[in-house]
Amino acid sequence: MNFISPSTIEGALPAPSSKSSLQRLIAASFLADGKSELTDVSLCRDSMAALQIIRDLGAEVISDPPILRITSHRHFRLSQLDCGESGLCLRMFAPILSLFDHPFTLTGEG
């Protein structure tokens, strides 16, 4: 008995965005002057940690999935910034924060 018959599969599915690419885009949006719009984003804990860091550094973030609108402001609200479990976030924001004459502490977990 044959339960599988030949067929054709058609259609399109969006692939989730790369979490490391999204974290890099978030950091670049923070460094850019003005407004940035990131489209087709899929958020994960690592990208949420990067978003929280730039919020804590004064950026305005409007999340309207699948779009992120980031307006760069540098009004440092916090000096202790949490990268969660994201090693890339820690490695990326350490040199970025060294650009500013302000003391920061990066923390993480896991």
DRENBA-975035 format. One record per residue (C-alpha): z, x, y; residue in three letters; residue number from 1. Coordinates in pm, whole numbers. Example, Ala and Ser with C-alpha at 12.3 -4.5 7.8 and 13.67 -1.06 7.14 Angstrom:
BEGIN
<site><up>780</up><east>1230</east><north>-450</north><residu>ALA</residu><num>1</num></site>
<site><up>714</up><east>1367</east><north>-106</north><residu>SER</residu><num>2</num></site>
***
This chain:
BEGIN
<site><up>0</up><east>0</east><north>0</north><residu>MET</residu><num>1</num></site>
<site><up>-101</up><east>139</east><north>344</north><residu>ASN</residu><num>2</num></site>
<site><up>133</up><east>39</east><north>629</north><residu>PHE</residu><num>3</num></site>
<site><up>-20</up><east>270</east><north>889</north><residu>ILE</residu><num>4</num></site>
<site><up>-370</up><east>205</east><north>1009</north><residu>SER</residu><num>5</num></site>
<site><up>-574</up><east>426</east><north>1242</north><residu>PRO</residu><num>6</num></site>
<site><up>-538</up><east>331</east><north>1607</north><residu>SER</residu><num>7</num></site>
<site><up>-578</up><east>462</east><north>1959</north><residu>THR</residu><num>8</num></site>
<site><up>-289</up><east>505</east><north>2199</north><residu>ILE</residu><num>9</num></site>
<site><up>-359</up><east>460</east><north>2567</north><residu>GLU</residu><num>10</num></site>
<site><up>-152</up><east>458</east><north>2883</north><residu>GLY</residu><num>11</num></site>
<site><up>44</up><east>683</east><north>3109</north><residu>ALA</residu><num>12</num></site>
<site><up>409</up><east>775</east><north>3133</north><residu>LEU</residu><num>13</num></site>
<site><up>563</up><east>969</east><north>3418</north><residu>PRO</residu><num>14</num></site>
<site><up>735</up><east>1287</east><north>3305</north><residu>ALA</residu><num>15</num></site>
<site><up>1081</up><east>1347</east><north>3451</north><residu>PRO</residu><num>16</num></site>
<site><up>1089</up><east>1614</east><north>3717</north><residu>SER</residu><num>17</num></site>
<site><up>1222</up><east>1957</east><north>3634</north><residu>SER</residu><num>18</num></site>
<site><up>1590</up><east>1977</east><north>3726</north><residu>LYS</residu><num>19</num></site>
<site><up>1559</up><east>2342</east><north>3832</north><residu>SER</residu><num>20</num></site>
<site><up>1252</up><east>2269</east><north>4047</north><residu>SER</residu><num>21</num></site>
<site><up>1433</up><east>1981</east><north>4211</north><residu>LEU</residu><num>22</num></site>
<site><up>1736</up><east>2199</east><north>4291</north><residu>GLN</residu><num>23</num></site>
<site><up>1504</up><east>2454</east><north>4452</north><residu>ARG</residu><num>24</num></site>
<site><up>1338</up><east>2180</east><north>4658</north><residu>LEU</residu><num>25</num></site>
<site><up>1677</up><east>2051</east><north>4769</north><residu>ILE</residu><num>26</num></site>
<site><up>1778</up><east>2401</east><north>4883</north><residu>ALA</residu><num>27</num></site>
<site><up>1444</up><east>2452</east><north>5061</north><residu>ALA</residu><num>28</num></site>
<site><up>1484</up><east>2115</east><north>5234</north><residu>SER</residu><num>29</num></site>
<site><up>1825</up><east>2224</east><north>5360</north><residu>PHE</residu><num>30</num></site>
<site><up>1680</up><east>2549</east><north>5497</north><residu>LEU</residu><num>31</num></site>
<site><up>1383</up><east>2374</east><north>5658</north><residu>ALA</residu><num>32</num></site>
<site><up>1414</up><east>2243</east><north>6011</north><residu>ASP</residu><num>33</num></site>
<site><up>1364</up><east>1870</east><north>6040</north><residu>GLY</residu><num>34</num></site>
<site><up>1296</up><east>1613</east><north>5772</north><residu>LYS</residu><num>35</num></site>
<site><up>1178</up><east>1657</east><north>5414</north><residu>SER</residu><num>36</num></site>
<site><up>1072</up><east>1389</east><north>5169</north><residu>GLU</residu><num>37</num></site>
<site><up>1084</up><east>1457</east><north>4796</north><residu>LEU</residu><num>38</num></site>
<site><up>901</up><east>1209</east><north>4576</north><residu>THR</residu><num>39</num></site>
<site><up>912</up><east>1122</east><north>4207</north><residu>ASP</residu><num>40</num></site>
<site><up>1255</up><east>1275</east><north>4161</north><residu>VAL</residu><num>41</num></site>
<site><up>1475</up><east>1211</east><north>3862</north><residu>SER</residu><num>42</num></site>
<site><up>1837</up><east>1297</east><north>3933</north><residu>LEU</residu><num>43</num></site>
<site><up>2074</up><east>1471</east><north>3694</north><residu>CYS</residu><num>44</num></site>
<site><up>2422</up><east>1622</east><north>3736</north><residu>ARG</residu><num>45</num></site>
<site><up>2281</up><east>1959</east><north>3845</north><residu>ASP</residu><num>46</num></site>
<site><up>2062</up><east>1812</east><north>4118</north><residu>SER</residu><num>47</num></site>
<site><up>2347</up><east>1582</east><north>4225</north><residu>MET</residu><num>48</num></site>
<site><up>2566</up><east>1892</east><north>4268</north><residu>ALA</residu><num>49</num></site>
<site><up>2299</up><east>2053</east><north>4489</north><residu>ALA</residu><num>50</num></site>
<site><up>2271</up><east>1734</east><north>4693</north><residu>LEU</residu><num>51</num></site>
<site><up>2648</up><east>1721</east><north>4740</north><residu>GLN</residu><num>52</num></site>
<site><up>2651</up><east>2081</east><north>4858</north><residu>ILE</residu><num>53</num></site>
<site><up>2390</up><east>2020</east><north>5127</north><residu>ILE</residu><num>54</num></site>
<site><up>2575</up><east>1703</east><north>5232</north><residu>ARG</residu><num>55</num></site>
<site><up>2893</up><east>1908</east><north>5264</north><residu>ASP</residu><num>56</num></site>
<site><up>2694</up><east>2154</east><north>5473</north><residu>LEU</residu><num>57</num></site>
<site><up>2592</up><east>1873</east><north>5709</north><residu>GLY</residu><num>58</num></site>
<site><up>2253</up><east>1758</east><north>5581</north><residu>ALA</residu><num>59</num></site>
<site><up>2173</up><east>1388</east><north>5583</north><residu>GLU</residu><num>60</num></site>
<site><up>2054</up><east>1268</east><north>5242</north><residu>VAL</residu><num>61</num></site>
<site><up>1904</up><east>926</east><north>5186</north><residu>ILE</residu><num>62</num></site>
<site><up>1843</up><east>845</east><north>4823</north><residu>SER</residu><num>63</num></site>
<site><up>1592</up><east>567</east><north>4760</north><residu>ASP</residu><num>64</num></site>
<site><up>1482</up><east>641</east><north>4401</north><residu>PRO</residu><num>65</num></site>
<site><up>1241</up><east>788</east><north>4325</north><residu>PRO</residu><num>66</num></site>
<site><up>1238</up><east>928</east><north>4682</north><residu>ILE</residu><num>67</num></site>
<site><up>1488</up><east>1159</east><north>4851</north><residu>LEU</residu><num>68</num></site>
<site><up>1483</up><east>1198</east><north>5228</north><residu>ARG</residu><num>69</num></site>
<site><up>1667</up><east>1503</east><north>5356</north><residu>ILE</residu><num>70</num></site>
<site><up>1727</up><east>1583</east><north>5720</north><residu>THR</residu><num>71</num></site>
<site><up>1860</up><east>1931</east><north>5769</north><residu>SER</residu><num>72</num></site>
<site><up>2166</up><east>1964</east><north>5989</north><residu>HIS</residu><num>73</num></site>
<site><up>2405</up><east>2253</east><north>5974</north><residu>ARG</residu><num>74</num></site>
<site><up>2739</up><east>2101</east><north>6064</north><residu>HIS</residu><num>75</num></site>
<site><up>2958</up><east>2260</east><north>5802</north><residu>PHE</residu><num>76</num></site>
<site><up>3209</up><east>1999</east><north>5692</north><residu>ARG</residu><num>77</num></site>
<site><up>3362</up><east>2185</east><north>5402</north><residu>LEU</residu><num>78</num></site>
<site><up>3414</up><east>2551</east><north>5316</north><residu>SER</residu><num>79</num></site>
<site><up>3476</up><east>2496</east><north>4943</north><residu>GLN</residu><num>80</num></site>
<site><up>3160</up><east>2382</east><north>4767</north><residu>LEU</residu><num>81</num></site>
<site><up>3141</up><east>2269</east><north>4405</north><residu>ASP</residu><num>82</num></site>
<site><up>2838</up><east>2356</east><north>4191</north><residu>CYS</residu><num>83</num></site>
<site><up>2967</up><east>2160</east><north>3892</north><residu>GLY</residu><num>84</num></site>
<site><up>2823</up><east>2307</east><north>3573</north><residu>GLU</residu><num>85</num></site>
<site><up>2501</up><east>2428</east><north>3735</north><residu>SER</residu><num>86</num></site>
<site><up>2456</up><east>2802</east><north>3711</north><residu>GLY</residu><num>87</num></site>
<site><up>2130</up><east>2782</east><north>3907</north><residu>LEU</residu><num>88</num></site>
<site><up>2306</up><east>2600</east><north>4190</north><residu>CYS</residu><num>89</num></site>
<site><up>2567</up><east>2877</east><north>4209</north><residu>LEU</residu><num>90</num></site>
<site><up>2308</up><east>3157</east><north>4197</north><residu>ARG</residu><num>91</num></site>
<site><up>2087</up><east>2986</east><north>4453</north><residu>MET</residu><num>92</num></site>
<site><up>2343</up><east>2882</east><north>4713</north><residu>PHE</residu><num>93</num></site>
<site><up>2538</up><east>3211</east><north>4715</north><residu>ALA</residu><num>94</num></site>
<site><up>2263</up><east>3401</east><north>4902</north><residu>PRO</residu><num>95</num></site>
<site><up>2176</up><east>3096</east><north>5114</north><residu>ILE</residu><num>96</num></site>
<site><up>2536</up><east>3068</east><north>5236</north><residu>LEU</residu><num>97</num></site>
<site><up>2541</up><east>3438</east><north>5320</north><residu>SER</residu><num>98</num></site>
<site><up>2291</up><east>3359</east><north>5597</north><residu>LEU</residu><num>99</num></site>
<site><up>2564</up><east>3187</east><north>5797</north><residu>PHE</residu><num>100</num></site>
<site><up>2860</up><east>3337</east><north>5980</north><residu>ASP</residu><num>101</num></site>
<site><up>3108</up><east>3103</east><north>5814</north><residu>HIS</residu><num>102</num></site>
<site><up>3341</up><east>3160</east><north>5517</north><residu>PRO</residu><num>103</num></site>
<site><up>3249</up><east>2963</east><north>5203</north><residu>PHE</residu><num>104</num></site>
<site><up>3384</up><east>2944</east><north>4850</north><residu>THR</residu><num>105</num></site>
<site><up>3157</up><east>2832</east><north>4567</north><residu>LEU</residu><num>106</num></site>
<site><up>3329</up><east>2684</east><north>4264</north><residu>THR</residu><num>107</num></site>
<site><up>3208</up><east>2553</east><north>3932</north><residu>GLY</residu><num>108</num></site>
<site><up>3325</up><east>2445</east><north>3592</north><residu>GLU</residu><num>109</num></site>
<site><up>3230</up><east>2462</east><north>3228</north><residu>GLY</residu><num>110</num></site>
***
